[in-house]
Amino acid sequence: MITTLLLMAMGLHAQNAAQARKVLDKTAQIVGNKSGASASFTLSNKYGKSTGTIAIKGNKFVATTPEAMMWFDGKTQWTYMKNNEEVNVTNPDAAKQQSMNPYAFISLYQKGYKLGMRTVGANYQVHLTAQSSSKPIKEMYIVINKNSYKPTQVRMRQKNGWSTISISKFQTRALPDAMFRFNAKDYPQAEVIDLR
């Protein structure tokens, strides 16, 4: 009897993980649109709250907040701090990219995480738990609209605590590659500091 119950529980868990993967696969197709996508976001963590916009195309992104702008063309990142007219240029590693791009979960779930899912109202809530303590993101909850498969919230736990990214106005649209690179002509007063 106990063995039967354990086998049934294991089967239900495997089925739930498979359903969670299917939902994330569909969401990744929408978010990872080859032409591009954009959204508004609010990031909340122990350091405070910040709002802004983000545009993504593959692993490229450009994010704008009242304090800064960040461009990433897939290799090089430019971070412009508005208060001191300074641009830092870096080549971030994969872990750093995950912490900066709110849509990094597109590929994150595919390896090294246990998946679970439940339905909450009109949304799926997918839960990811790292299988290794070396993962920079230890745990994550992704809220996804059941009809559109668009993400509305990403909540993640890293070593410095929980961060919540609320997403609105998500839309797919064609974006030019040039928008993901810093153009010095647009910021003639900025001091560029190359940290590569």
C-alpha positions as CSV (number, residue, x, y, z in Angstrom):
1,M,0.0,0.0,0.0
2,I,2.7,2.5,1.0
3,T,4.8,1.5,-2.1
4,T,1.7,2.1,-4.3
5,L,1.2,5.6,-2.8
6,L,4.8,6.5,-3.2
7,L,4.8,5.4,-6.8
8,M,1.6,7.4,-7.5
9,A,3.2,10.5,-5.8
10,M,6.3,10.1,-7.8
11,G,4.3,9.8,-11.0
12,L,2.2,12.9,-10.2
13,H,5.4,14.9,-9.5
14,A,7.0,13.8,-12.8
15,Q,3.8,14.7,-14.7
16,N,3.6,18.1,-12.9
17,A,7.3,18.8,-13.9
18,A,6.6,17.8,-17.5
19,Q,3.6,20.2,-17.6
20,A,5.7,23.0,-16.1
21,R,8.3,22.4,-18.8
22,K,5.7,22.6,-21.5
23,V,4.4,25.9,-20.1
24,L,7.9,27.3,-19.9
25,D,8.7,26.1,-23.5
26,K,5.6,28.0,-24.8
27,T,6.6,31.1,-22.8
28,A,10.2,30.9,-24.0
29,Q,8.9,30.8,-27.6
30,I,7.0,34.0,-27.1
31,V,9.6,35.9,-25.0
32,G,12.4,34.6,-27.3
33,N,10.7,35.9,-30.4
34,K,13.5,36.2,-33.1
35,S,12.3,39.7,-34.1
36,G,12.3,41.0,-30.5
37,A,10.0,41.9,-27.7
38,S,9.5,44.8,-25.2
39,A,7.9,45.4,-21.8
40,S,7.6,47.6,-18.8
41,F,8.9,46.3,-15.5
42,T,9.1,47.1,-11.8
43,L,12.0,45.6,-9.8
44,S,11.7,45.3,-6.1
45,N,14.3,43.9,-3.7
46,K,15.9,44.7,-0.3
47,Y,17.6,47.8,-1.9
48,G,14.3,49.4,-3.0
49,K,12.2,49.7,-6.1
50,S,13.0,50.7,-9.6
51,T,10.8,50.9,-12.7
52,G,11.7,50.9,-16.3
53,T,11.4,49.4,-19.8
54,I,13.3,46.6,-21.4
55,A,13.6,45.4,-25.0
56,I,15.1,42.0,-25.8
57,K,16.1,40.1,-28.9
58,G,17.7,36.7,-28.4
59,N,20.3,37.2,-25.7
60,K,20.6,41.0,-26.4
61,F,18.7,43.5,-24.3
62,V,18.5,47.2,-23.6
63,A,17.0,48.4,-20.2
64,T,16.1,51.9,-19.2
65,T,15.4,53.1,-15.6
66,P,15.3,56.7,-14.3
67,E,18.9,56.2,-12.9
68,A,20.6,54.3,-15.8
69,M,20.5,52.7,-19.2
70,M,22.1,49.4,-20.1
71,W,22.8,47.9,-23.5
72,F,24.0,44.4,-24.1
73,D,24.7,43.2,-27.7
74,G,25.3,39.5,-26.8
75,K,29.0,40.1,-25.8
76,T,29.6,43.7,-24.6
77,Q,27.6,45.6,-22.0
78,W,27.4,49.4,-21.7
79,T,26.0,50.8,-18.5
80,Y,25.3,54.6,-18.6
81,M,24.8,56.2,-15.2
82,K,22.7,59.4,-15.7
83,N,23.8,61.2,-12.5
84,N,27.5,61.3,-13.3
85,E,27.5,61.0,-17.2
86,E,29.6,57.8,-17.0
87,V,29.5,54.7,-19.2
88,N,31.1,51.5,-18.0
89,V,32.0,48.9,-20.7
90,T,32.3,45.3,-19.7
91,N,32.0,41.7,-21.1
92,P,29.8,40.0,-18.4
93,D,30.0,36.3,-17.9
94,A,26.9,34.1,-18.1
95,A,26.1,34.3,-14.3
96,K,26.2,38.1,-14.5
97,Q,24.0,38.2,-17.6
98,Q,21.4,36.1,-15.7
99,S,21.3,38.6,-12.9
100,M,20.8,41.6,-15.2
101,N,18.3,40.3,-17.8
102,P,14.8,39.7,-16.3
103,Y,14.2,37.3,-19.2
104,A,17.2,35.1,-18.5
105,F,14.8,32.4,-17.2
106,I,14.1,31.6,-20.9
107,S,17.0,29.1,-20.9
108,L,17.6,28.8,-17.1
109,Y,14.9,26.2,-16.6
110,Q,16.3,23.8,-19.1
111,K,19.2,22.5,-17.0
112,G,19.9,22.1,-13.3
113,Y,16.5,23.0,-11.8
114,K,13.6,20.9,-10.5
115,L,10.3,22.1,-11.8
116,G,6.8,22.3,-10.3
117,M,3.6,24.1,-11.2
118,R,0.2,25.1,-9.8
119,T,-2.7,27.1,-11.2
120,V,-3.5,30.4,-9.5
121,G,-6.6,32.0,-10.9
122,A,-6.0,32.9,-14.6
123,N,-2.2,32.1,-14.3
124,Y,0.3,29.3,-14.0
125,Q,2.8,29.6,-11.2
126,V,6.0,27.7,-12.1
127,H,8.4,27.0,-9.3
128,L,12.1,26.3,-10.1
129,T,14.5,25.0,-7.4
130,A,18.2,24.7,-8.1
131,Q,19.6,21.2,-7.9
132,S,23.1,22.6,-7.0
133,S,24.1,25.1,-4.4
134,S,26.5,26.7,-6.9
135,K,23.7,28.1,-9.0
136,P,23.5,31.9,-8.7
137,I,19.6,31.7,-8.7
138,K,18.6,29.3,-5.9
139,E,14.9,29.4,-6.4
140,M,12.4,31.1,-8.7
141,Y,8.7,31.6,-9.2
142,I,7.4,32.6,-12.6
143,V,3.8,33.7,-13.0
144,I,2.5,33.1,-16.6
145,N,-0.9,34.0,-18.1
146,K,-2.7,30.8,-19.0
147,N,-4.2,32.3,-22.2
148,S,-1.3,34.3,-23.7
149,Y,1.7,32.4,-22.1
150,K,3.2,35.8,-21.4
151,P,5.0,36.2,-18.1
152,T,3.6,38.7,-15.6
153,Q,6.0,38.2,-12.7
154,V,9.4,36.7,-11.9
155,R,10.4,36.3,-8.3
156,M,13.9,34.9,-7.7
157,R,16.1,34.1,-4.7
158,Q,19.8,34.8,-4.9
159,K,22.4,34.9,-2.2
160,N,21.4,38.5,-1.3
161,G,17.7,37.7,-0.9
162,W,14.5,37.8,-3.0
163,S,13.9,40.1,-6.0
164,T,10.5,40.5,-7.7
165,I,10.1,41.7,-11.2
166,S,6.6,42.6,-12.2
167,I,6.1,42.7,-16.0
168,S,3.4,44.7,-17.9
169,K,2.8,45.9,-21.5
170,F,4.6,42.9,-23.0
171,Q,4.6,42.9,-26.7
172,T,6.5,41.2,-29.5
173,R,7.8,43.5,-32.2
174,A,10.6,43.8,-34.7
175,L,13.7,45.5,-33.2
176,P,16.9,46.6,-35.0
177,D,20.2,45.1,-33.8
178,A,21.7,48.6,-33.5
179,M,19.4,49.5,-30.6
180,F,21.3,47.0,-28.4
181,R,24.7,48.9,-28.7
182,F,25.7,52.1,-27.0
183,N,26.0,55.0,-29.5
184,A,28.5,57.6,-28.2
185,K,27.0,60.2,-30.5
186,D,23.8,60.2,-28.5
187,Y,25.7,60.9,-25.3
188,P,28.5,63.4,-26.2
189,Q,29.1,64.5,-22.5
190,A,29.5,60.9,-21.2
191,E,32.9,59.6,-20.1
192,V,33.5,56.1,-21.4
193,I,35.4,53.8,-19.0
194,D,36.5,50.5,-20.6
195,L,36.6,47.8,-17.9
196,R,37.2,44.8,-20.2
